[in-house]
Amino acid sequence: MEKPANVNQTYRDIYWLRYLTTLIMPTAQDRLLHFGGYICRSWNEWHPDGPMQLQTFDIVYFTQPTLPEGERGEIQQRVIWQHRCR
C-alpha cells in the first residue's frame, strides 16, 4: 500500500480527523466497538444483498516517522481493532 500524496484529503473533514486519531488511544476500546458497529451498519446498508455484506474487518493504524529531508522512514502498520459484525 502506498501513502496518499495528501493524507489530509483522505478525511471527510476536521471532525472525522480528530475522532479517528482518538481511536489509537489505549482507552478507546468503547469507541472502537461503536465505530466498528457504525462501519458494519453503513457498509451493509449500501450493500444489502449478496456476497458484499461485511462480516469481519480490521482497523489498521499506519505511521511513518518524520526524518531529515532526503530520508524516508519506513511505514509501519498495527492492527488496533478486529471487529465482527452482528
PASEBA-1860 file (N, C-alpha, C; in nm, 3 decimals):
! residues 86
1> MEKPANVN> 0.085/-0.117/0.000/0.000/0.000/0.000/0.089/0.123/0.000 ~ 0.052/0.219/-0.084/0.129/0.343/-0.091/0.063/0.453/-0.011 ~ 0.142/0.540/0.042/0.093/0.655/0.117/0.028/0.754/0.020 ~ -0.091/0.808/0.055/-0.153/0.908/-0.032/-0.065/1.033/-0.044 ~ -0.078/1.101/-0.155/0.000/1.223/-0.177/-0.032/1.327/-0.070 ~ -0.160/1.340/-0.034/-0.202/1.434/0.069/-0.294/1.358/0.166 ~ -0.239/1.318/0.279/-0.313/1.237/0.376/-0.437/1.311/0.426 ~ -0.429/1.442/0.445/-0.543/1.518/0.496/-0.665/1.508/0.406
9> QTYRDIYW> -0.647/1.489/0.278/-0.760/1.478/0.185/-0.834/1.345/0.198 ~ -0.780/1.251/0.274/-0.847/1.122/0.291/-0.954/1.128/0.401 ~ -0.961/1.239/0.474/-1.062/1.257/0.579/-1.175/1.343/0.528 ~ -1.298/1.310/0.568/-1.416/1.386/0.526/-1.406/1.532/0.570 ~ -1.366/1.553/0.694/-1.350/1.689/0.747/-1.265/1.682/0.874 ~ -1.243/1.797/0.937/-1.157/1.805/1.055/-1.214/1.725/1.172 ~ -1.346/1.716/1.178/-1.410/1.643/1.288/-1.382/1.493/1.278 ~ -1.386/1.438/1.157/-1.353/1.297/1.138/-1.205/1.274/1.169
17> LRYLTTLI> -1.121/1.365/1.126/-0.977/1.353/1.155/-0.955/1.346/1.305 ~ -1.016/1.437/1.379/-0.998/1.438/1.524/-1.052/1.310/1.588 ~ -1.170/1.267/1.545/-1.230/1.146/1.602/-1.142/1.024/1.572 ~ -1.103/1.007/1.447/-1.026/0.889/1.410/-0.890/0.884/1.478 ~ -0.829/1.000/1.503/-0.699/0.998/1.571/-0.713/0.961/1.718 ~ -0.833/0.973/1.776/-0.851/0.931/1.915/-0.862/0.779/1.927 ~ -0.884/0.710/1.817/-0.904/0.565/1.823/-0.776/0.488/1.857 ~ -0.663/0.552/1.848/-0.538/0.481/1.881/-0.502/0.490/2.028
25> MPTAQDRL> -0.579/0.567/2.103/-0.552/0.580/2.247/-0.584/0.449/2.319 ~ -0.507/0.416/2.423/-0.531/0.291/2.497/-0.670/0.283/2.559 ~ -0.733/0.397/2.583/-0.865/0.400/2.646/-0.979/0.401/2.545 ~ -0.951/0.373/2.419/-1.051/0.387/2.312/-1.130/0.260/2.283 ~ -1.125/0.159/2.365/-1.191/0.033/2.335/-1.341/0.050/2.309 ~ -1.409/0.128/2.391/-1.553/0.150/2.370/-1.577/0.223/2.238 ~ -1.495/0.323/2.210/-1.510/0.396/2.083/-1.486/0.305/1.963 ~ -1.387/0.217/1.974/-1.360/0.125/1.864/-1.477/0.029/1.842
33> LHFGGYIC> -1.536/-0.018/1.949/-1.652/-0.107/1.939/-1.767/-0.035/1.867 ~ -1.797/0.087/1.907/-1.906/0.163/1.846/-1.874/0.203/1.702 ~ -1.750/0.240/1.677/-1.710/0.275/1.541/-1.720/0.153/1.450 ~ -1.679/0.037/1.502/-1.691/-0.086/1.425/-1.837/-0.116/1.389 ~ -1.927/-0.096/1.486/-2.069/-0.115/1.459/-2.120/-0.020/1.353 ~ -2.074/0.104/1.358/-2.112/0.204/1.259/-2.065/0.161/1.120 ~ -1.942/0.114/1.108/-1.888/0.071/0.979/-1.972/-0.045/0.925 ~ -2.005/-0.143/1.010/-2.087/-0.258/0.966/-2.223/-0.211/0.915
41> RSWNEWHP> -2.291/-0.128/0.994/-2.425/-0.082/0.955/-2.419/-0.002/0.825 ~ -2.325/0.091/0.817/-2.315/0.176/0.698/-2.286/0.094/0.573 ~ -2.187/0.007/0.581/-2.149/-0.074/0.464/-2.265/-0.165/0.423 ~ -2.324/-0.233/0.519/-2.427/-0.331/0.486/-2.557/-0.266/0.438 ~ -2.584/-0.141/0.478/-2.698/-0.069/0.423/-2.675/-0.034/0.276 ~ -2.551/-0.005/0.239/-2.518/0.026/0.099/-2.505/-0.099/0.014 ~ -2.487/-0.215/0.077/-2.472/-0.343/0.005/-2.569/-0.443/0.069 ~ -2.700/-0.424/0.049/-2.800/-0.501/0.125/-2.805/-0.650/0.093
49> DGPMQLQT> -2.764/-0.692/-0.024/-2.776/-0.834/-0.060/-2.645/-0.887/-0.115 ~ -2.632/-1.017/-0.109/-2.521/-1.082/-0.177/-2.394/-1.093/-0.096 ~ -2.287/-1.127/-0.167/-2.159/-1.158/-0.102/-2.084/-1.035/-0.051 ~ -2.135/-0.916/-0.077/-2.064/-0.795/-0.035/-2.095/-0.755/0.109 ~ -2.179/-0.831/0.179/-2.210/-0.799/0.318/-2.083/-0.812/0.402 ~ -2.057/-0.711/0.481/-1.940/-0.709/0.567/-1.965/-0.794/0.690 ~ -1.872/-0.884/0.721/-1.887/-0.970/0.837/-1.778/-0.947/0.941 ~ -1.655/-0.931/0.896/-1.544/-0.901/0.986/-1.448/-0.805/0.915
57> FDIVYFTQ> -1.375/-0.730/0.993/-1.273/-0.642/0.937/-1.176/-0.600/1.048 ~ -1.061/-0.552/1.007/-0.960/-0.500/1.098/-0.948/-0.350/1.077 ~ -0.923/-0.277/1.184/-0.888/-0.136/1.175/-0.737/-0.131/1.194 ~ -0.668/-0.078/1.094/-0.522/-0.077/1.092/-0.474/0.067/1.100 ~ -0.378/0.090/1.188/-0.319/0.222/1.208/-0.182/0.223/1.140 ~ -0.159/0.322/1.054/-0.033/0.335/0.983/0.043/0.455/1.037 ~ 0.174/0.440/1.054/0.259/0.551/1.095/0.384/0.552/1.008 ~ 0.442/0.671/0.996/0.570/0.685/0.926/0.646/0.796/0.997
65> PTLPEGER> 0.764/0.765/1.052/0.839/0.868/1.123/0.884/0.980/1.028 ~ 0.889/1.100/1.083/0.941/1.214/1.008/1.091/1.219/1.029 ~ 1.165/1.216/0.920/1.311/1.214/0.924/1.365/1.338/0.854 ~ 1.495/1.364/0.867/1.554/1.479/0.797/1.528/1.471/0.647 ~ 1.526/1.587/0.581/1.498/1.593/0.438/1.589/1.498/0.360 ~ 1.529/1.430/0.267/1.603/1.334/0.185/1.596/1.193/0.239 ~ 1.559/1.176/0.364/1.546/1.044/0.422/1.398/1.010/0.434 ~ 1.369/0.882/0.421/1.230/0.838/0.427/1.218/0.726/0.530
73> GEIQQRVI> 1.134/0.747/0.629/1.110/0.646/0.731/1.021/0.535/0.679 ~ 1.036/0.420/0.736/0.956/0.304/0.695/0.813/0.316/0.746 ~ 0.717/0.284/0.660/0.576/0.286/0.701/0.551/0.162/0.786 ~ 0.494/0.185/0.903/0.464/0.075/0.994/0.312/0.065/1.008 ~ 0.264/-0.057/1.026/0.120/-0.075/1.045/0.094/-0.161/1.168 ~ -0.019/-0.132/1.233/-0.055/-0.204/1.355/-0.207/-0.220/1.356 ~ -0.253/-0.343/1.375/-0.397/-0.367/1.388/-0.438/-0.320/1.528 ~ -0.531/-0.222/1.533/-0.575/-0.172/1.663/-0.712/-0.226/1.702
81> WQHRCR> -0.782/-0.291/1.607/-0.914/-0.345/1.639/-0.953/-0.451/1.537 ~ -1.009/-0.561/1.584/-1.067/-0.662/1.497/-1.215/-0.668/1.531 ~ -1.298/-0.645/1.430/-1.442/-0.633/1.455/-1.519/-0.742/1.382 ~ -1.621/-0.796/1.449/-1.713/-0.892/1.390/-1.851/-0.828/1.387 ~ -1.909/-0.820/1.269/-2.043/-0.762/1.255/-2.147/-0.862/1.306 ~ -2.254/-0.811/1.362/-2.360/-0.898/1.412/-2.468/-0.917/1.309
END
